[in-house]
Amino acid sequence: MNGVLKVSKLTIAMFILPCLLLYAAIVFLPIALSFYYSTTEWTGIGLPKFIGIQNYVELFTNDPVFWPSFKRTMLFVLFSVIEIPFALFLAMLLSRVLRKPNFLISSYFLPVILSVAVVGQLWKSIYNPASLGGMLNKILLSLGLDNWALNWLTDPNVAIYAIIFVALWQYLGYHVLIQFTGVQNIPSDIYEAAKIDGAEGLKADWLITLPLVMPVFKISIVLAVIGSLKAFDTIIVMTGGGPANSTDVISTYMYNLSFQSYKYGYGSAISAVLVVLCLVFTILINLIFKRAEKSVS
């Protein structure tokens, strides 16, 4: 007897099956139903009418709101990805410069645990016109920057960038915490050995920190991209997709069509596109990082 308990595959399957069925019912079944309803015309009342790929044809060729919403979603993704290297740099700075960075890490993380409704209302009041007590415009006017005082949430050319800034501000601490944990988990012995060889400071960070923290960096990238593709709550609270759909992204456009206009079949087609986008981006990110790891090794 070697003291190792052997468990049959059937026993393992029996333990996994209940969780697998629950996961399938919660995740895969709604996705499958969404794909089915995307091929129908349905108002949520009565039986859905099967129309094949007509919703998708309408969506891709004759919808004046979808493609601008798609572009704004990609804009969200772009800025969220740009934020991750900054979060990593901030985490490295906190880890290397401060002896007890826990207070600052907690301070950065505080906006993450606040309700989105609270954050949205807070920034709506900040973005208000100066006549309504908007803090940002009041500061700009007091500095003599009258041309910079804008209608941040009612100007179609500016509103989406104002919302993106709020989302980046709220989730910066989340990514800083993830990156900080990755940096802290790197053994100090490696840095001490590198210091003997003449690698310290920025050189040590480039040769040691960046390669070793790359798996954690990838997690942040995936979370940021998927979170940006599903961006919804901040936009709904601050503008509801307006003015004139100028802040609509894919998820808010889907919500407005499904639950405001009662076009459940068409909304399901948009949700199916969103699911496919999340899957494609996740696969692409994994492929990019695999190739990067191979090139480094």
N, C-alpha and C positions, 0 to 999 in steps of 0.2 A: 504494500500500500504506500503510495507516494503522498497521501494526504490531500490530493486534488479531487474535488467533487465533480463528477461528470454529469452534466445535465443534457438530456436529449433535446433534439431540435424541436420535437413536438411540444415539449414543456415550455421551451422558450417562446414558441409561436402562440401558445395558449395565454401566456402572460402578456405578450405584446398585442394580441388581437383586440382586446377591449379598447385599449388606448388608440389603436390604429383606426378602429371603426368610429370612435368618437371624433378623432381628428378628421377623418374623411367626411363625417356628417357636418362638421362645423366649417371646414375649409373647402374641400373639393366639391361637395354637393351644391353649395351656393354658386360656386364658379361654373359648374356644369349647367345649372338652371339659368344662370345669366347668359351663357352662350346660347342656350335654347331660346330664351325670350328675345334675344337679339335678332332672331330670324322671324319674329312675329310682329304684328301690329296689335298693340294691347294698351288699353287705358287703365288697367288695374281692376276693371269691372267686367264680368262676363268671361267668355272664353277667348284666348288669344287667337288671332288669325295668322296662319303661316304665310309668310311672303318671301321666304328664301333670303337672298343676300341684298334685298332692296334697301334695307336700312344702311348697310355698309356702302352701297353705291351712292345713296343720297349723302351720307356722311362725308365721303372722300371727294365727291365731285360737285355737290350743289349746296353745301352748308357754309354760309358766309361767316359763321362764328367759330366753327371747329378748328380750322387751321390757325387763326390768330391765337386761339386758346392753346393749341399745341405749341406754338412758338413761345408763348409766355411760360408754359410748363418747362420747356427746354431752358428758358432763361433762369428759372428757379433752380434747375439741375446744375447749370453752369456756375452760378454764384455759390451754391452749396458746396460744390466740389472745390472751388477756389478757396473756400473757408477752411478746409481741412488742413492744408499745409500751414496756414496761419495758426490754427489750433495746435498743431504739432510743435511749431516754433515756440508758441507761448508755453506749452507744457515743458519743453526742454529748458526754456529760460527759468521757469519756476523751479524746476528740479535742480538746476545747476547753481542758480544765484542765491535762492532763499533757503535757509536752513529749515524753517517750519512753514511750508507753503500751504498747509491744509486750510487755513482761514481764507486765503485768496481763492483756492479751488472751490471751497464751499460757497463763496460769494459769487463766483462765476456760474455756479450750478443753480443758484437760487431762482433765476427766471424760468428754468426748466420745470420746476415743481409748482410754479404758479399756474392757475387756471388760464386757458387760452382766452376765455371770456374777459378775465381780469386784464391780461396783457393787451388784448385788442382794445378794450375801453380806455386803458391807460394811454396807449399810443394815439388813439383817436383824439383824445383831449390835447395831447402834445402837438398833433398835426393840425388842430383847428386854426382858423384864421385868427389873427391878432385881436380882432374885434370881439371874438368869442372866447378869448383867454388862452389861445394857443401858445404854449410856452416857446416852441421852436421859432415861430414867426416873430414873437415879441423879442427874443434874443437877437434875431437877425436885424430887426428894425432898430434896436438899441445900439447895434454895432455899425449902423449906417449902411447895411447891406439890403436896401429896400428891394432891389431887383431879385434877390434870392428868396424873398418871402413869397411863397407860392401857395396855391390851393392844393395841398399835398394829396388829398384823397378824392378830389373832384375833378382834377385835371387829368384827362385820359392819357396824356403823354408822360405823366409823372407818377400816377397812383400805384402802378404795379411795382415800381422801384421802391417806393415808400414802404409797401407791404413786404417786399423781399428783405429790406433792411431789418424790419421788425423780426422776421423769421430767423435771419442770421443772428441777430442779437440774442434772441431767446435760446437758440440751440448751440451757441458757441461754447458755453460752459459744459454742455453734454459731451461734446467732442474733445474739449480740453481734458475732461476727467478721463475719458477713454485713453487718450494719448498719454496722459500723465501716468496712468496705471501701467501702460506698456513700457514707458521709459524707466519707471521705478523698478520694474521686474528684471531689468538687465543687470547681471551681477557686477558689482563694483570691481571685482578682481580683473575683469577684462580691461577696464579703464586704467587700472594701475599698471597692468602689463604693457598696455599701449603707451602709457606715459614714459615708461622706461625706454621704449623704442622711439620716443620723440613725438608721439601723437597725442596731443591734448587740445582742449578748447574746441574750436570749430572743426579742426581736422579730425579729432576723435569723434565728434558728432557725425561728421560726414562718412567716416570709415566704419564706425561701430554702431552708433545709435540708429541711423537711418536704415541700414540693412536689417538689424535685429528687431526694429519696431515695425517693419513692413507688414507682418500679418495683422497687427492691430490697426495699422493705417488703412489696410484693405477693408476691415470691418467698418471703420468710420466712413469710408467712401461708399460702400454698399448701403449703409444706413442713411447716409445723406442723400444719395440718388433716389432710393426707393421712397424716402420721406418726402422728397421734393416732387416726385411724380404723383404722390397722393396728397399734395398740399391742398388743404380744404378749410380747416377750422378758422385759421387766422383771417383768411379772405372773407369768409362768410360773416365773421364778427365785424370786420372793419368796413367792408364795402358791399358785401353780398354779391360780388361779381360786377358791380357797376363802377362808374357810370357808363351806361350803354355798352355793357359787356366788356369794357376796357380792362378789367382786372380778372376776367374769367380765365381759369385754367381748366384742364380736362375734367377734373373731379367736380369742380363747382358747376361747370356747364352740364355735366351729367346729372347732378343733383337738381338743378333748376328745371331741366327738361322732365326728369322723372317725377319729382314731387311738387313742382309748381305748375307745369303744363300737362302733367299726367300722361306723358309719352313714355311709358315704361319699356316698350319694345325698343324704341330709338335710344333711350337712356342706357339700356342693357348693351346695345351695340357699342356705345362709347365706353362702358365699363369693361367690355371684352377687349377693346383696343388698349385700355389702361393695363389690364392684366398681362397682355402680350408684351407691352412696353417694359413692364417691371421684370418679366422673365428675360427678355432680350438684353436689357442693361445688366442684369445680374450675371448672365453668361459672358457678356463682353468684358466686364470688369474682372471676372475670374480668369479669363483667357489672357488679358493684358498682364495681370500680376504673375501668372504662371510663366509667361514668356520673359518677364522682367527678372524673375527668380532664376530662370535658366541662364539668362545672359550674365547675371552676376556670378553664378556658380561656375 
